[in-house]
Structures are given as C-alpha cells and as structure tokens.
C-alpha cells in the first residue's frame, strides 16, 4: 500500500508559502555545470523533436519531460539532470513540439495527453541507444503525460523501463485547469497565456485556414477558452471538457505496472484535492503517492550549499531503490 503520508521533505524556515515555493525557484534558482548535446529526431507525422543530452557514459538513462511552456533549460530539469549525472545516470531532456526555440512544422502543438511524442522519444532511444535501463521523470504537464503513458500501456510497457518519478502532476486536468483560472492564480494564467498566444501568432502565417482569427487570441482569458478554441480542435477532441477527460492520467493509475512515484505538495497552488490520488496508491502494488505538506508547484526547495533541491535527490533515490 504505497501511500507515503509522512514525507521526508521539510520546507526551509519561513518559506512554507505555496506561491513563494513555486515562484522563487523559477526566478532565482541558477543551476550550473550542465552541458547539453542536442539531437533532433523526426516524428512519424513529419514534425521534429529536439532532445538535449547530458551523458556520463552510463548504461542507464532517464528521460525528462518538462511542464507547460517549459523546456530543457528550466531550473527543475537542469537540477535533476545534474543530480542524475552525479548519480551515474545519463539524462535526455526532450523538448515538446515548439518548445525548443524553433516553431514546429505541423499544425499540432503539444498537450497533456500527447503520449505519442513521448513514445517516439522512448522508441528512438531503445533503437539507437545502448541502455539496459530506462527511467521516466516528468514535471507538471509532462508528469501527467508520463503517468498517462504508463497507465495506457500497463503491462505492455517496454521492458527496459524500470521506474518512473513524477512531480506536481495535474492528474485531474479539469479540476486543475479550473483552479489555475481562479483570481488568486491570475499571475500564473497571464504568464502561460502570453507564451501560448505568441506561439499561435507565429503559426498563423503557416496555417491561415486553421488559425485565422488573430482577434480571438486576445479574448482567450483562461485554459478553457484556449483549449476550446485551439487544443481540442487541433488535436481531435470535441472541446476542452472532452480533452481534459480523455487526457487526465488519474483513471489509468491503477493500470501502471512499474514502480512509479508521484510527489505533489498539499500547498501546490495549481492542484485540488482530486489531484491527490491517495486511494489509487493504497490499492496499488506499483504506484506510490507522496503528499508532503509543502513544496509548492515544482518547488521543493532545500537549504544546502550544493544547490541541490530535495526533489532532485528524491527522484534519484527512488530510481535506485524503488521506494
């Protein structure tokens, strides 16, 4: 019954506010010493994905999936890559479509349930790599994608995949999307939409028939508006509600068949109680859920001279010990 009620995470003194723990690392955390080697691979539908590698000559590799409007240079990715390398793992941080600094070729963007792109990365590494062991690590949107991938495959997951760790995943997309739309989360919503709007506008000249309403972009005020107008029709969903229902990972958690850890803080400003799958963990042999009191959204700050965050250490420890 792997529900971890008493987490080892303890927030630094006077830094227990969920908003502070979410925002401070984004603005001020600096991770040095990671040197990527970029590889570009093609997708089956004619697009491309950029993979950023940090290798130490290992036969073990971790594949890292970032969050909404993130990329391989986000602090949480760089920090995790550094810890993985120190622990003897190669690391591959892949960038979702349109997130690597270049506009992607197709009308498709990325979304919370785009497990086909994660699978493209995994199959590429299985085909050309020399790895005996593959681990998956995901954050926020990339965490939901990772969990959905594992739940959808169940026992058919590739044999090289040994474990997975996920942080701050919105496993109930409807509940999380609506919470981020609340007035007290406006600063986050504005930041996300500003970035998403920029990508829509960059694609308008390429796909004028599908993206011909520049005036509508400015009227999008929340994720429901954006997903109704863009995410759903572009990716084959009826509307935002249909997209959220089909792509939430929560219904498939019971089908996961490899050791998997989800860590979500109780003071995460993006998550509701329905994003804390306690009962799924209690009923599973493989799915672990750790629910620390604090940590914010992809925060989990630590006070140490190395600059390593608790989440970096926790992920490596779980990959090694599976608990």
Phi and psi in degrees as GROMACS dihedral restraints (atoms count N, CA, C in turn):
[ dihedral_restraints ]
;  ai    aj    ak    al  type     phi  dphi    fc
    3     4     5     6     1   -81.7    20    10
    4     5     6     7     1    58.3    20    10
    6     7     8     9     1   -98.2    20    10
    7     8     9    10     1   117.2    20    10
    9    10    11    12     1   -96.9    20    10
   10    11    12    13     1    91.2    20    10
   12    13    14    15     1   -73.8    20    10
   13    14    15    16     1   -35.9    20    10
   15    16    17    18     1  -106.8    20    10
   16    17    18    19     1    93.7    20    10
   18    19    20    21     1   -74.3    20    10
   19    20    21    22     1   154.6    20    10
   21    22    23    24     1   -82.2    20    10
   22    23    24    25     1    -4.0    20    10
   24    25    26    27     1   -81.0    20    10
   25    26    27    28     1   129.3    20    10
   27    28    29    30     1  -129.5    20    10
   28    29    30    31     1   124.7    20    10
   30    31    32    33     1   -69.7    20    10
   31    32    33    34     1   145.9    20    10
   33    34    35    36     1   -57.6    20    10
   34    35    36    37     1   149.1    20    10
   36    37    38    39     1   -55.9    20    10
   37    38    39    40     1   135.1    20    10
   39    40    41    42     1    66.8    20    10
   40    41    42    43     1    18.3    20    10
   42    43    44    45     1  -129.8    20    10
   43    44    45    46     1    39.4    20    10
   45    46    47    48     1   -91.3    20    10
   46    47    48    49     1    -6.8    20    10
   48    49    50    51     1   -69.6    20    10
   49    50    51    52     1   131.8    20    10
   51    52    53    54     1   -63.1    20    10
   52    53    54    55     1   -37.9    20    10
   54    55    56    57     1   -67.6    20    10
   55    56    57    58     1   -42.6    20    10
   57    58    59    60     1   -60.7    20    10
   58    59    60    61     1   -45.2    20    10
   60    61    62    63     1   -67.3    20    10
   61    62    63    64     1   -24.5    20    10
   63    64    65    66     1   -82.4    20    10
   64    65    66    67     1   -39.4    20    10
   66    67    68    69     1   -87.2    20    10
   67    68    69    70     1   -41.3    20    10
   69    70    71    72     1   -56.3    20    10
   70    71    72    73     1   -49.3    20    10
   72    73    74    75     1   -61.8    20    10
   73    74    75    76     1   -36.4    20    10
   75    76    77    78     1   -61.6    20    10
   76    77    78    79     1   -38.6    20    10
   78    79    80    81     1   -87.0    20    10
   79    80    81    82     1   -34.3    20    10
   81    82    83    84     1  -122.0    20    10
   82    83    84    85     1   -16.1    20    10
   84    85    86    87     1   -72.3    20    10
   85    86    87    88     1   130.0    20    10
   87    88    89    90     1  -120.5    20    10
   88    89    90    91     1   125.3    20    10
   90    91    92    93     1  -113.9    20    10
   91    92    93    94     1   122.5    20    10
   93    94    95    96     1  -112.9    20    10
   94    95    96    97     1   162.8    20    10
   96    97    98    99     1    94.5    20    10
   97    98    99   100     1    -2.4    20    10
   99   100   101   102     1   -94.6    20    10
  100   101   102   103     1   125.4    20    10
  102   103   104   105     1  -121.4    20    10
  103   104   105   106     1   109.7    20    10
  105   106   107   108     1   -85.4    20    10
  106   107   108   109     1   152.0    20    10
  108   109   110   111     1  -119.3    20    10
  109   110   111   112     1   118.5    20    10
  111   112   113   114     1   -88.5    20    10
  112   113   114   115     1   139.8    20    10
  114   115   116   117     1  -129.9    20    10
  115   116   117   118     1   134.1    20    10
  117   118   119   120     1  -108.9    20    10
  118   119   120   121     1   130.5    20    10
  120   121   122   123     1  -122.4    20    10
  121   122   123   124     1   153.8    20    10
  123   124   125   126     1   -90.1    20    10
  124   125   126   127     1   149.8    20    10
  126   127   128   129     1   -98.8    20    10
  127   128   129   130     1   160.0    20    10
  129   130   131   132     1   -60.7    20    10
  130   131   132   133     1   -22.7    20    10
  132   133   134   135     1   -97.4    20    10
  133   134   135   136     1    16.0    20    10
  135   136   137   138     1    90.0    20    10
  136   137   138   139     1    10.8    20    10
  138   139   140   141     1  -100.2    20    10
  139   140   141   142     1  -169.0    20    10
  141   142   143   144     1  -140.9    20    10
  142   143   144   145     1   157.8    20    10
  144   145   146   147     1  -130.8    20    10
  145   146   147   148     1   137.5    20    10
  147   148   149   150     1  -100.5    20    10
  148   149   150   151     1   124.5    20    10
  150   151   152   153     1  -109.0    20    10
  151   152   153   154     1   129.6    20    10
  153   154   155   156     1  -109.4    20    10
  154   155   156   157     1   119.4    20    10
  156   157   158   159     1  -103.8    20    10
  157   158   159   160     1   142.2    20    10
  159   160   161   162     1  -133.7    20    10
  160   161   162   163     1   105.4    20    10
  162   163   164   165     1  -108.5    20    10
  163   164   165   166     1   147.2    20    10
  165   166   167   168     1  -126.6    20    10
  166   167   168   169     1    14.3    20    10
  168   169   170   171     1    79.7    20    10
  169   170   171   172     1    29.3    20    10
  171   172   173   174     1   -90.6    20    10
  172   173   174   175     1   163.7    20    10
  174   175   176   177     1  -100.2    20    10
  175   176   177   178     1    10.4    20    10
  177   178   179   180     1  -120.6    20    10
  178   179   180   181     1   139.0    20    10
  180   181   182   183     1  -136.6    20    10
  181   182   183   184     1   141.9    20    10
  183   184   185   186     1  -110.8    20    10
  184   185   186   187     1   133.4    20    10
  186   187   188   189     1  -102.7    20    10
  187   188   189   190     1   122.3    20    10
  189   190   191   192     1  -108.5    20    10
  190   191   192   193     1   130.8    20    10
  192   193   194   195     1  -115.7    20    10
  193   194   195   196     1   121.1    20    10
  195   196   197   198     1   -81.4    20    10
  196   197   198   199     1  -177.4    20    10
  198   199   200   201     1   -95.8    20    10
  199   200   201   202     1  -173.9    20    10
  201   202   203   204     1   -56.2    20    10
  202   203   204   205     1   126.0    20    10
  204   205   206   207     1    56.5    20    10
  205   206   207   208     1    26.5    20    10
  207   208   209   210     1   -95.3    20    10
  208   209   210   211     1  -166.6    20    10
  210   211   212   213     1  -167.8    20    10
  211   212   213   214     1  -175.1    20    10
  213   214   215   216     1   -72.3    20    10
  214   215   216   217     1    -8.3    20    10
  216   217   218   219     1  -102.5    20    10
  217   218   219   220     1     9.4    20    10
  219   220   221   222     1   -66.0    20    10
  220   221   222   223     1   149.8    20    10
  222   223   224   225     1   -56.6    20    10
  223   224   225   226     1   -39.5    20    10
  225   226   227   228     1   -70.9    20    10
  226   227   228   229     1   -30.2    20    10
  228   229   230   231     1   -72.5    20    10
  229   230   231   232     1   -48.7    20    10
  231   232   233   234     1   -61.1    20    10
  232   233   234   235     1   -43.4    20    10
  234   235   236   237     1   -62.3    20    10
  235   236   237   238     1   -41.4    20    10
  237   238   239   240     1   -68.8    20    10
  238   239   240   241     1   -40.3    20    10
  240   241   242   243     1   -59.3    20    10
  241   242   243   244     1   -44.5    20    10
  243   244   245   246     1   -61.8    20    10
  244   245   246   247     1   -43.3    20    10
  246   247   248   249     1   -67.3    20    10
  247   248   249   250     1   -39.2    20    10
  249   250   251   252     1   -62.2    20    10
  250   251   252   253     1   -47.3    20    10
  252   253   254   255     1   -59.4    20    10
  253   254   255   256     1   -43.3    20    10
  255   256   257   258     1   -62.6    20    10
  256   257   258   259     1   -32.8    20    10
  258   259   260   261     1   -86.2    20    10
  259   260   261   262     1     5.4    20    10
  261   262   263   264     1    93.1    20    10
  262   263   264   265     1    18.2    20    10
  264   265   266   267     1  -109.5    20    10
  265   266   267   268     1   138.1    20    10
  267   268   269   270     1   -71.0    20    10
  268   269   270   271     1   156.0    20    10
  270   271   272   273     1  -134.8    20    10
  271   272   273   274     1   136.5    20    10
  273   274   275   276     1  -123.9    20    10
  274   275   276   277     1   108.0    20    10
  276   277   278   279     1   -99.3    20    10
  277   278   279   280     1   108.4    20    10
  279   280   281   282     1   -94.8    20    10
  280   281   282   283     1   149.9    20    10
  282   283   284   285     1  -102.7    20    10
  283   284   285   286     1   131.0    20    10
  285   286   287   288     1   -63.0    20    10
  286   287   288   289     1   165.5    20    10
  288   289   290   291     1   -54.6    20    10
  289   290   291   292     1   127.7    20    10
  291   292   293   294     1    79.1    20    10
  292   293   294   295     1     6.4    20    10
  294   295   296   297     1  -108.1    20    10
  295   296   297   298     1     2.4    20    10
  297   298   299   300     1   -99.5    20    10
  298   299   300   301     1     7.2    20    10
  300   301   302   303     1   103.3    20    10
  301   302   303   304     1    -3.9    20    10
  303   304   305   306     1  -129.3    20    10
  304   305   306   307     1   140.0    20    10
  306   307   308   309     1   -67.6    20    10
  307   308   309   310     1   132.6    20    10
  309   310   311   312     1   -75.5    20    10
  310   311   312   313     1   166.9    20    10
  312   313   314   315     1   -81.2    20    10
  313   314   315   316     1   -32.7    20    10
  315   316   317   318     1   -98.5    20    10
  316   317   318   319     1   169.6    20    10
  318   319   320   321     1   -64.8    20    10
  319   320   321   322     1   -31.6    20    10
  321   322   323   324     1   -58.3    20    10
  322   323   324   325     1   143.2    20    10
  324   325   326   327     1  -103.8    20    10
  325   326   327   328     1  -139.9    20    10
  327   328   329   330     1  -123.1    20    10
  328   329   330   331     1   165.3    20    10
  330   331   332   333     1  -158.7    20    10
  331   332   333   334     1   176.7    20    10
  333   334   335   336     1   -63.1    20    10
  334   335   336   337     1   -22.5    20    10
  336   337   338   339     1  -111.4    20    10
  337   338   339   340     1    18.7    20    10
  339   340   341   342     1   -78.8    20    10
  340   341   342   343     1    59.2    20    10
  342   343   344   345     1   -68.6    20    10
  343   344   345   346     1   -18.5    20    10
  345   346   347   348     1   -63.7    20    10
  346   347   348   349     1   -34.3    20    10
  348   349   350   351     1   -73.4    20    10
  349   350   351   352     1   -39.3    20    10
  351   352   353   354     1   -60.4    20    10
  352   353   354   355     1   -41.3    20    10
  354   355   356   357     1   -65.2    20    10
  355   356   357   358     1   -36.2    20    10
  357   358   359   360     1   -59.5    20    10
  358   359   360   361     1   -42.8    20    10
  360   361   362   363     1   -64.3    20    10
  361   362   363   364     1   -47.2    20    10
  363   364   365   366     1   -61.3    20    10
  364   365   366   367     1   -46.8    20    10
  366   367   368   369     1   -66.2    20    10
  367   368   369   370     1   -35.1    20    10
  369   370   371   372     1   -61.8    20    10
  370   371   372   373     1   -45.9    20    10
  372   373   374   375     1   -67.5    20    10
  373   374   375   376     1   -36.9    20    10
  375   376   377   378     1   -63.9    20    10
  376   377   378   379     1   -36.7    20    10
  378   379   380   381     1   -76.1    20    10
  379   380   381   382     1   -42.5    20    10
  381   382   383   384     1  -108.1    20    10
  382   383   384   385     1   -11.3    20    10
  384   385   386   387     1   -84.7    20    10
  385   386   387   388     1  -178.6    20    10
  387   388   389   390     1  -126.8    20    10
  388   389   390   391     1    32.3    20    10
  390   391   392   393     1   -94.7    20    10
  391   392   393   394     1   135.3    20    10
  393   394   395   396     1   -85.1    20    10
  394   395   396   397     1   -24.5    20    10
  396   397   398   399     1  -139.2    20    10
  397   398   399   400     1   133.3    20    10
  399   400   401   402     1  -124.6    20    10
  400   401   402   403     1   133.5    20    10
  402   403   404   405     1  -119.7    20    10
  403   404   405   406     1   152.2    20    10
  405   406   407   408     1  -115.9    20    10
  406   407   408   409     1   132.9    20    10
  408   409   410   411     1  -129.7    20    10
  409   410   411   412     1   131.1    20    10
  411   412   413   414     1  -136.6    20    10
  412   413   414   415     1   152.5    20    10
  414   415   416   417     1  -128.8    20    10
  415   416   417   418     1   129.4    20    10
  417   418   419   420     1    52.8    20    10
  418   419   420   421     1  -120.0    20    10
  420   421   422   423     1   -55.8    20    10
  421   422   423   424     1   -43.0    20    10
  423   424   425   426     1   -65.3    20    10
  424   425   426   427     1   -25.8    20    10
  426   427   428   429     1   -71.4    20    10
  427   428   429   430     1   -43.6    20    10
  429   430   431   432     1   -61.3    20    10
  430   431   432   433     1   -42.6    20    10
  432   433   434   435     1   -59.7    20    10
  433   434   435   436     1   -43.2    20    10
  435   436   437   438     1   -63.2    20    10
  436   437   438   439     1   -46.7    20    10
  438   439   440   441     1   -64.3    20    10
  439   440   441   442     1   -39.6    20    10
  441   442   443   444     1   -64.9    20    10
  442   443   444   445     1   -40.8    20    10
  444   445   446   447     1   -57.3    20    10
  445   446   447   448     1   -48.0    20    10
  447   448   449   450     1   -68.0    20    10
  448   449   450   451     1   -39.6    20    10
  450   451   452   453     1   -67.9    20    10
  451   452   453   454     1   -39.9    20    10
  453   454   455   456     1   -64.0    20    10
  454   455   456   457     1   -39.1    20    10
  456   457   458   459     1   -82.0    20    10
  457   458   459   460     1   -33.0    20    10
  459   460   461   462     1    56.3    20    10
  460   461   462   463     1  -124.9    20    10
  462   463   464   465     1   -73.1    20    10
  463   464   465   466     1   -10.6    20    10
  465   466   467   468     1   -87.5    20    10
  466   467   468   469     1     7.6    20    10
  468   469   470   471     1   -59.8    20    10
  469   470   471   472     1   141.1    20    10
  471   472   473   474     1   -51.5    20    10
  472   473   474   475     1   139.8    20    10
  474   475   476   477     1   -64.7    20    10
  475   476   477   478     1   -24.7    20    10
  477   478   479   480     1   -72.5    20    10
  478   479   480   481     1   -20.8    20    10
  480   481   482   483     1   -76.2    20    10
  481   482   483   484     1   114.4    20    10
  483   484   485   486     1  -100.8    20    10
  484   485   486   487     1   -27.5    20    10
  486   487   488   489     1  -167.4    20    10
  487   488   489   490     1   166.1    20    10
  489   490   491   492     1  -146.6    20    10
  490   491   492   493     1   145.8    20    10
  492   493   494   495     1  -132.6    20    10
  493   494   495   496     1   134.8    20    10
  495   496   497   498     1  -134.3    20    10
  496   497   498   499     1   139.7    20    10
  498   499   500   501     1  -121.8    20    10
  499   500   501   502     1   135.5    20    10
  501   502   503   504     1    56.7    20    10
  502   503   504   505     1    42.2    20    10
  504   505   506   507     1   -85.1    20    10
  505   506   507   508     1   132.2    20    10
  507   508   509   510     1   -81.4    20    10
  508   509   510   511     1    76.9    20    10
  510   511   512   513     1   -67.6    20    10
  511   512   513   514     1   -19.7    20    10
  513   514   515   516     1  -111.1    20    10
  514   515   516   517     1    94.6    20    10
  516   517   518   519     1   -64.7    20    10
  517   518   519   520     1   -37.9    20    10
  519   520   521   522     1   -62.4    20    10
  520   521   522   523     1   -49.1    20    10
  522   523   524   525     1   -63.2    20    10
  523   524   525   526     1   -43.2    20    10
  525   526   527   528     1   -68.0    20    10
  526   527   528   529     1   -43.7    20    10
  528   529   530   531     1   -60.8    20    10
  529   530   531   532     1   -40.6    20    10
  531   532   533   534     1   -70.7    20    10
  532   533   534   535     1   -34.9    20    10
  534   535   536   537     1   -68.0    20    10
  535   536   537   538     1   -41.6    20    10
  537   538   539   540     1   -63.3    20    10
  538   539   540   541     1   -24.4    20    10
  540   541   542   543     1   -79.2    20    10
  541   542   543   544     1    -4.0    20    10
  543   544   545   546     1   -70.0    20    10
  544   545   546   547     1   155.9    20    10
  546   547   548   549     1   -58.1    20    10
  547   548   549   550     1   -35.4    20    10
  549   550   551   552     1   -74.7    20    10
  550   551   552   553     1    -7.8    20    10
  552   553   554   555     1  -109.9    20    10
  553   554   555   556     1    17.4    20    10
  555   556   557   558     1   -58.9    20    10
  556   557   558   559     1   -35.9    20    10
  558   559   560   561     1   -61.5    20    10
  559   560   561   562     1   -36.3    20    10
  561   562   563   564     1   -71.9    20    10
  562   563   564   565     1   -46.1    20    10
  564   565   566   567     1   -59.1    20    10
  565   566   567   568     1   -44.3    20    10
  567   568   569   570     1   -61.3    20    10
  568   569   570   571     1   -40.6    20    10
  570   571   572   573     1   -66.2    20    10
  571   572   573   574     1   -45.0    20    10
  573   574   575   576     1   -62.7    20    10
  574   575   576   577     1   -47.9    20    10
  576   577   578   579     1   -66.5    20    10
  577   578   579   580     1   -35.3    20    10
  579   580   581   582     1   -59.6    20    10
  580   581   582   583     1   -43.1    20    10
  582   583   584   585     1   -69.2    20    10
  583   584   585   586     1   -43.8    20    10
  585   586   587   588     1   -64.9    20    10
  586   587   588   589     1   -40.5    20    10
  588   589   590   591     1   -60.1    20    10
  589   590   591   592     1   -40.1    20    10
  591   592   593   594     1   -60.5    20    10
  592   593   594   595     1   -38.1    20    10
  594   595   596   597     1   -72.1    20    10
  595   596   597   598     1   -36.2    20    10
  597   598   599   600     1   -61.3    20    10
  598   599   600   601     1   -47.3    20    10
  600   601   602   603     1   -64.1    20    10
  601   602   603   604     1   -36.1    20    10
  603   604   605   606     1   -64.6    20    10
  604   605   606   607     1   -27.7    20    10
  606   607   608   609     1   -92.3    20    10
  607   608   609   610     1   -13.6    20    10
  609   610   611   612     1   -55.4    20    10
  610   611   612   613     1   -43.9    20    10
  612   613   614   615     1   -66.6    20    10
  613   614   615   616     1   -24.7    20    10
  615   616   617   618     1   -82.1    20    10
  616   617   618   619     1   -31.9    20    10
  618   619   620   621     1  -134.0    20    10
  619   620   621   622     1    66.8    20    10
  621   622   623   624     1   -65.1    20    10
  622   623   624   625     1   -28.8    20    10
  624   625   626   627     1   -70.8    20    10
  625   626   627   628     1   -37.7    20    10
  627   628   629   630     1   -87.5    20    10
  628   629   630   631     1   -29.3    20    10
  630   631   632   633     1  -126.0    20    10
  631   632   633   634     1    68.6    20    10
  633   634   635   636     1  -113.8    20    10
  634   635   636   637     1    21.8    20    10
  636   637   638   639     1  -126.7    20    10
  637   638   639   640     1    68.4    20    10
  639   640   641   642     1   -56.6    20    10
  640   641   642   643     1   -33.7    20    10
  642   643   644   645     1   -65.4    20    10
  643   644   645   646     1   -28.7    20    10
  645   646   647   648     1   -73.1    20    10
  646   647   648   649     1   -29.5    20    10
  648   649   650   651     1   -54.4    20    10
  649   650   651   652     1   -43.5    20    10
  651   652   653   654     1   -69.5    20    10
  652   653   654   655     1   -21.5    20    10
  654   655   656   657     1   -84.5    20    10
  655   656   657   658     1    -9.0    20    10
  657   658   659   660     1   -74.0    20    10
  658   659   660   661     1   117.9    20    10
  660   661   662   663     1  -114.1    20    10
  661   662   663   664     1   -10.7    20    10
  663   664   665   666     1  -156.3    20    10
  664   665   666   667     1   178.1    20    10
  666   667   668   669     1   -67.0    20    10
  667   668   669   670     1   -32.3    20    10
  669   670   671   672     1   -62.7    20    10
  670   671   672   673     1   -45.1    20    10
  672   673   674   675     1   -58.7    20    10
  673   674   675   676     1   -48.5    20    10
  675   676   677   678     1   -64.7    20    10
  676   677   678   679     1   -45.0    20    10
  678   679   680   681     1   -71.3    20    10
  679   680   681   682     1   -33.9    20    10
  681   682   683   684     1   -62.8    20    10
  682   683   684   685     1   -43.7    20    10
  684   685   686   687     1   -84.5    20    10
  685   686   687   688     1   -37.7    20    10
  687   688   689   690     1  -115.8    20    10
  688   689   690   691     1   -62.5    20    10
  690   691   692   693     1   -56.7    20    10
  691   692   693   694     1   -49.3    20    10
  693   694   695   696     1   -64.9    20    10
  694   695   696   697     1   -57.6    20    10
  696   697   698   699     1   -65.3    20    10
  697   698   699   700     1   -34.6    20    10
  699   700   701   702     1   -68.1    20    10
  700   701   702   703     1   -32.5    20    10
  702   703   704   705     1  -110.4    20    10
  703   704   705   706     1    13.2    20    10
  705   706   707   708     1    88.3    20    10
  706   707   708   709     1    19.7    20    10
  708   709   710   711     1  -102.3    20    10
  709   710   711   712     1   156.5    20    10
  711   712   713   714     1   -69.2    20    10
  712   713   714   715     1   -44.3    20    10
  714   715   716   717     1  -164.6    20    10
  715   716   717   718     1  -173.9    20    10
  717   718   719   720     1   -59.2    20    10
  718   719   720   721     1   -43.6    20    10
  720   721   722   723     1   -61.5    20    10
  721   722   723   724     1   -40.7    20    10
  723   724   725   726     1   -66.2    20    10
  724   725   726   727     1   -42.5    20    10
  726   727   728   729     1   -59.8    20    10
  727   728   729   730     1   -48.9    20    10
  729   730   731   732     1   -61.0    20    10
  730   731   732   733     1   -42.6    20    10
  732   733   734   735     1   -66.3    20    10
  733   734   735   736     1   -43.0    20    10
  735   736   737   738     1   -74.3    20    10
  736   737   738   739     1   -26.6    20    10
  738   739   740   741     1  -105.9    20    10
  739   740   741   742     1    -4.0    20    10
  741   742   743   744     1   -66.8    20    10
  742   743   744   745     1   136.3    20    10
  744   745   746   747     1   -84.0    20    10
  745   746   747   748     1   -15.3    20    10
  747   748   749   750     1   -55.3    20    10
  748   749   750   751     1   -44.9    20    10
  750   751   752   753     1   -61.8    20    10
  751   752   753   754     1   -22.6    20    10
  753   754   755   756     1   -99.5    20    10
  754   755   756   757     1     3.5    20    10
  756   757   758   759     1   -60.8    20    10
  757   758   759   760     1   -34.1    20    10
  759   760   761   762     1   -67.8    20    10
  760   761   762   763     1   -17.5    20    10
  762   763   764   765     1   -91.6    20    10
  763   764   765   766     1    -5.2    20    10
  765   766   767   768     1   -67.2    20    10
  766   767   768   769     1   132.8    20    10
  768   769   770   771     1  -123.8    20    10
  769   770   771   772     1    19.3    20    10
  771   772   773   774     1  -128.2    20    10
  772   773   774   775     1   156.0    20    10
  774   775   776   777     1   -57.4    20    10
  775   776   777   778     1   121.5    20    10
  777   778   779   780     1  -137.2    20    10
  778   779   780   781     1   134.4    20    10
  780   781   782   783     1  -118.7    20    10
  781   782   783   784     1   126.8    20    10
  783   784   785   786     1  -110.6    20    10
  784   785   786   787     1   126.7    20    10
  786   787   788   789     1  -116.4    20    10
  787   788   789   790     1   120.0    20    10
  789   790   791   792     1  -136.3    20    10
  790   791   792   793     1   130.8    20    10
  792   793   794   795     1   -81.3    20    10
  793   794   795   796     1   144.8    20    10
  795   796   797   798     1   -68.2    20    10
  796   797   798   799     1   -20.2    20    10
  798   799   800   801     1  -103.0    20    10
  799   800   801   802     1    21.6    20    10
  801   802   803   804     1   -66.3    20    10
  802   803   804   805     1   120.8    20    10
  804   805   806   807     1   -70.8    20    10
  805   806   807   808     1    -9.6    20    10
  807   808   809   810     1   -98.7    20    10
  808   809   810   811     1   -14.9    20    10
  810   811   812   813     1  -111.1    20    10
  811   812   813   814     1   145.8    20    10
  813   814   815   816     1  -105.2    20    10
  814   815   816   817     1   177.1    20    10
  816   817   818   819     1   -58.8    20    10
  817   818   819   820     1   -31.3    20    10
  819   820   821   822     1   -70.8    20    10
  820   821   822   823     1   -10.5    20    10
  822   823   824   825     1   -91.8    20    10
  823   824   825   826     1     5.7    20    10
  825   826   827   828     1  -111.0    20    10
  826   827   828   829     1    88.9    20    10
  828   829   830   831     1   -80.9    20    10
  829   830   831   832     1    67.3    20    10
  831   832   833   834     1   -62.3    20    10
  832   833   834   835     1   -48.4    20    10
  834   835   836   837     1   -65.7    20    10
  835   836   837   838     1   -36.0    20    10
  837   838   839   840     1   -62.2    20    10
  838   839   840   841     1   -39.1    20    10
  840   841   842   843     1   -69.3    20    10
  841   842   843   844     1   -42.4    20    10
  843   844   845   846     1   -61.8    20    10
  844   845   846   847     1   -29.8    20    10
  846   847   848   849     1   -91.8    20    10
  847   848   849   850     1    -4.4    20    10
  849   850   851   852     1  -109.0    20    10
  850   851   852   853     1   148.1    20    10
  852   853   854   855     1   -85.3    20    10
  853   854   855   856     1   -22.5    20    10
  855   856   857   858     1  -112.4    20    10
  856   857   858   859     1   -32.9    20    10
  858   859   860   861     1   -90.1    20    10
  859   860   861   862     1   116.9    20    10
  861   862   863   864     1  -103.7    20    10
  862   863   864   865     1   137.4    20    10
  864   865   866   867     1  -125.7    20    10
  865   866   867   868     1   121.8    20    10
  867   868   869   870     1  -112.3    20    10
  868   869   870   871     1   127.4    20    10
  870   871   872   873     1  -126.1    20    10
  871   872   873   874     1    69.5    20    10
  873   874   875   876     1   -63.2    20    10
  874   875   876   877     1   155.1    20    10
  876   877   878   879     1   -63.4    20    10
  877   878   879   880     1   -36.3    20    10
  879   880   881   882     1  -132.2    20    10
  880   881   882   883     1   176.1    20    10
  882   883   884   885     1   140.1    20    10
  883   884   885   886     1   -20.8    20    10
  885   886   887   888     1    66.9    20    10
  886   887   888   889     1  -159.2    20    10
  888   889   890   891     1   -99.9    20    10
  889   890   891   892     1   110.8    20    10
  891   892   893   894     1    50.6    20    10
  892   893   894   895     1    44.6    20    10
  894   895   896   897     1  -104.4    20    10
  895   896   897   898     1   -88.6    20    10
  897   898   899   900     1    55.0    20    10
  898   899   900   901     1    49.8    20    10
  900   901   902   903     1   -65.1    20    10
  901   902   903   904     1   154.6    20    10
  903   904   905   906     1  -134.7    20    10
  904   905   906   907     1   157.0    20    10
  906   907   908   909     1  -104.4    20    10
  907   908   909   910     1    96.1    20    10
  909   910   911   912     1  -151.7    20    10
  910   911   912   913     1   154.8    20    10
  912   913   914   915     1   -68.6    20    10
  913   914   915   916     1   -25.0    20    10
  915   916   917   918     1   -73.4    20    10
  916   917   918   919     1   -20.6    20    10
  918   919   920   921     1    83.6    20    10
  919   920   921   922     1    -0.2    20    10
  921   922   923   924     1   -73.3    20    10
  922   923   924   925     1   134.4    20    10
  924   925   926   927     1   -89.7    20    10
  925   926   927   928     1   159.0    20    10
  927   928   929   930     1   -57.4    20    10
  928   929   930   931     1   -40.5    20    10
  930   931   932   933     1   -62.1    20    10
  931   932   933   934     1   -36.6    20    10
  933   934   935   936     1   -60.3    20    10
  934   935   936   937     1   -46.6    20    10
  936   937   938   939     1   -68.4    20    10
  937   938   939   940     1   -40.2    20    10
  939   940   941   942     1   -64.0    20    10
  940   941   942   943     1   -41.2    20    10
  942   943   944   945     1   -63.5    20    10
  943   944   945   946     1   -47.7    20    10
  945   946   947   948     1   -63.1    20    10
  946   947   948   949     1   -40.8    20    10
  948   949   950   951     1   -62.4    20    10
  949   950   951   952     1   -41.8    20    10
  951   952   953   954     1   -67.9    20    10
  952   953   954   955     1   -40.2    20    10
  954   955   956   957     1   -61.0    20    10
  955   956   957   958     1   -34.1    20    10
  957   958   959   960     1   -80.4    20    10
  958   959   960   961     1   -40.1    20    10
  960   961   962   963     1  -110.2    20    10
  961   962   963   964     1   -16.8    20    10
  963   964   965   966     1    67.2    20    10
  964   965   966   967     1    28.9    20    10
